[in-house]
């Protein structure tokens, strides 16, 4: 009974949030209010591998929401830098970065992904700063999403699969192993009718990378990760004049 009540409450809250945003814009989120504040804080990515899910919500709009796609972010090196197509920019978490998680869209059907570890702007910046060494790669998925024309609220991601690997300490692209893709049905968590798990049309994936250890830099100002991209984006990058 409690689970059904919680699911209905959660569905009502998301519907209310969508209505509020449509009528008063994302400025509503900045005014406090308990459920709105919870949405602002974003999913609990850091405990996802331990719990098997990342409780919490994201909202997508025309405004930037990238801070919710990492557990911490240095103001000068936002999350979006790791998926902007340029290896001269980078994401940097606060402090050492150990334990921090960065999350990117996983809409591509590609099973081949690439990562540029460290700060790729120059060899000096690469060597002087920390680079990720051992990482946990999380494939996250959810049926919990509600969309309006210019906004989506989604969350309660389940850890579909995860693997650990050690990245090479090179100032260049390297292949990133991807956990096996499958569906974990969490439709009941958002008050929905049990989904058909053979149908992925309403299933949303994200790819998370958690830093477990680092290669220490010679004079580190932080830990950096320059780019994460699927194979199609990587192929396009290779054809770009000057590349970086």
C-alpha positions in Angstrom: 0.0 0.0 0.0 2.8 2.4 0.9 4.6 1.8 -2.3 1.5 2.4 -4.4 0.9 5.7 -2.4 4.5 6.8 -2.9 4.3 6.0 -6.6 1.1 8.0 -7.0 2.5 10.9 -4.9 5.7 10.9 -7.1 3.6 10.9 -10.3 1.5 13.8 -9.0 4.5 15.8 -8.0 6.1 15.5 -11.5 2.8 16.4 -13.2 2.5 19.4 -10.9 6.1 20.4 -11.6 5.5 20.3 -15.3 2.4 22.4 -15.1 4.2 25.0 -12.9 7.2 25.2 -15.3 4.9 25.6 -18.3 3.1 28.5 -16.7 5.8 30.3 -14.9 9.1 29.0 -16.4 12.1 27.5 -14.7 12.3 30.6 -12.5 9.9 28.7 -10.2 12.7 26.3 -9.3 14.8 29.1 -7.8 12.1 30.1 -5.3 12.7 27.2 -2.8 9.8 24.9 -1.9 10.6 21.4 -0.8 9.8 19.3 -3.9 11.2 21.9 -6.2 14.4 22.1 -4.2 14.7 18.3 -4.4 14.5 18.5 -8.2 17.1 21.2 -8.3 19.6 19.0 -6.4 19.5 16.3 -9.0 19.9 12.6 -8.8 22.2 10.9 -6.3 24.8 9.7 -8.8 27.5 9.0 -6.4 25.6 6.3 -4.5 24.1 4.7 -7.6 26.6 1.8 -7.8 26.0 1.0 -4.1 22.2 1.3 -4.2 21.5 0.0 -7.7 19.7 3.2 -8.6 20.1 6.9 -8.5 17.2 8.5 -6.6 16.3 12.0 -7.7 15.2 13.9 -10.7 16.5 15.9 -13.7 14.6 18.5 -15.7 15.5 19.3 -19.3 14.7 22.7 -20.7 16.2 25.3 -23.0 18.2 26.5 -20.0 21.4 24.9 -18.9 20.9 22.0 -16.4 24.4 20.5 -16.8 25.4 20.9 -13.2 22.9 18.1 -12.4 25.0 15.7 -14.6 27.9 15.5 -12.2 28.3 15.2 -8.4 30.6 18.2 -8.3 31.9 20.7 -10.8 34.6 23.4 -10.8 32.9 26.7 -11.9 35.5 27.2 -14.7 35.3 23.7 -16.0 31.5 22.7 -16.3 30.2 19.3 -17.2 29.2 20.4 -20.7 32.9 20.7 -21.6 33.2 16.9 -21.6 30.7 16.5 -24.4 31.2 19.7 -26.5 33.4 18.0 -29.2 36.6 19.9 -28.2 39.5 18.3 -26.4 40.9 21.7 -25.5 38.1 22.1 -22.9 37.5 19.8 -19.9 35.3 19.0 -17.0 36.9 19.2 -13.6 35.2 18.1 -10.3 35.9 19.8 -7.0 38.9 18.6 -4.9 40.6 15.4 -6.1 37.6 14.1 -8.0 37.9 10.6 -6.4 34.3 9.3 -6.0 32.9 11.9 -8.3 30.6 10.9 -11.2 30.0 12.6 -14.5 27.0 11.6 -16.6 26.4 12.0 -20.4 23.6 11.2 -22.7 23.5 7.7 -24.1 21.1 8.1 -27.0 23.4 6.5 -29.6 23.0 2.8 -30.4 26.8 2.7 -30.8 28.6 0.1 -28.7 31.9 1.9 -29.3 32.7 5.0 -27.2 35.8 7.1 -26.8 37.3 9.1 -24.0 40.1 11.7 -23.8 41.4 11.5 -20.3 43.1 14.5 -18.5 43.3 18.1 -19.7 44.0 17.8 -23.5 44.6 21.5 -24.2 48.4 21.0 -24.1 51.0 18.4 -23.0 52.0 20.6 -20.1 48.5 20.9 -18.7 48.0 17.2 -19.2 51.0 16.2 -17.2 50.7 18.9 -14.5 47.2 18.0 -13.6 45.5 14.8 -12.3 44.0 12.3 -14.7 41.4 9.6 -14.0 43.0 6.2 -13.6 40.6 3.5 -12.4 37.0 4.3 -13.2 33.6 2.6 -12.8 31.4 2.9 -15.9 27.6 2.9 -15.1 24.9 2.3 -17.7 21.8 4.0 -16.2 18.2 3.7 -17.5 14.7 4.7 -16.6 11.1 4.6 -17.8 10.3 7.6 -15.4 9.9 10.6 -17.7 7.2 13.2 -18.3 7.6 15.6 -21.2 5.9 18.8 -22.5 6.9 20.6 -25.7 10.0 22.3 -24.3 10.6 20.5 -21.1 11.2 17.0 -19.7 11.3 15.8 -16.1 13.0 12.4 -15.7 14.8 10.5 -13.0 15.0 7.5 -10.6 17.6 6.0 -12.8 18.3 2.3 -12.3 21.9 0.9 -12.7 21.3 -1.3 -15.8 24.9 -2.6 -15.7 28.4 -1.5 -14.6 32.0 -2.4 -15.2 35.4 -1.2 -13.9 38.4 -0.5 -16.0 41.8 1.3 -15.8 42.3 4.1 -18.3 45.6 4.6 -20.1 47.6 7.6 -19.1 47.8 9.1 -22.6 47.0 12.6 -23.9 44.8 11.2 -26.7 41.5 9.4 -27.4 41.2 5.8 -26.1 38.3 3.4 -26.4 35.9 3.3 -23.4 34.4 -0.1 -22.6 30.6 0.0 -22.3 28.5 -2.2 -20.0 26.1 -4.6 -21.8 22.9 -2.9 -22.7 19.6 -4.2 -21.3 16.4 -2.9 -19.7 15.6 -2.9 -16.0 11.9 -2.1 -15.5 11.3 0.7 -13.0 8.0 1.8 -14.4 6.2 1.1 -11.1 8.5 3.6 -9.3 6.9 6.4 -11.2 3.3 5.3 -11.0 3.1 3.9 -14.6 1.5 0.8 -15.9 4.1 -2.0 -16.1 6.1 -1.5 -19.2 6.8 -3.8 -22.1 10.5 -4.5 -21.5 11.0 -5.5 -25.2 10.1 -1.9 -26.3 12.9 0.6 -25.7 11.1 3.6 -27.2 10.2 5.1 -23.8 13.4 4.0 -22.1 16.1 6.6 -21.5 19.7 5.7 -21.0 22.6 7.7 -19.5 26.2 6.8 -19.2 28.0 7.6 -15.9 31.7 7.5 -15.2 32.9 7.4 -11.6 36.5 8.3 -10.8 38.0 5.7 -8.4 41.7 6.5 -8.5 43.9 9.1 -10.3 47.2 9.5 -12.0 48.8 12.3 -10.0 50.0 15.4 -11.8 53.3 17.2 -11.2 51.6 20.3 -10.0 47.9 19.6 -9.9 45.2 22.2 -9.9 42.6 19.5 -10.1 41.5 16.3 -12.0 40.4 16.7 -15.6 38.4 14.8 -18.2 38.3 16.4 -21.7 35.9 14.5 -23.8 33.5 11.5 -23.9 31.9 10.7 -27.3 30.3 7.9 -29.3 31.9 6.4 -32.4 30.0 8.5 -34.9 31.1 11.7 -33.1 34.6 10.5 -33.0 34.6 9.7 -36.7 33.4 13.3 -37.4 36.1 14.7 -35.1 38.8 12.8 -37.0 37.7 14.6 -40.2 37.8 18.0 -38.6 40.6 20.3 -39.8 43.0 20.8 -36.9 40.9 18.4 -34.9 41.2 19.9 -31.4 
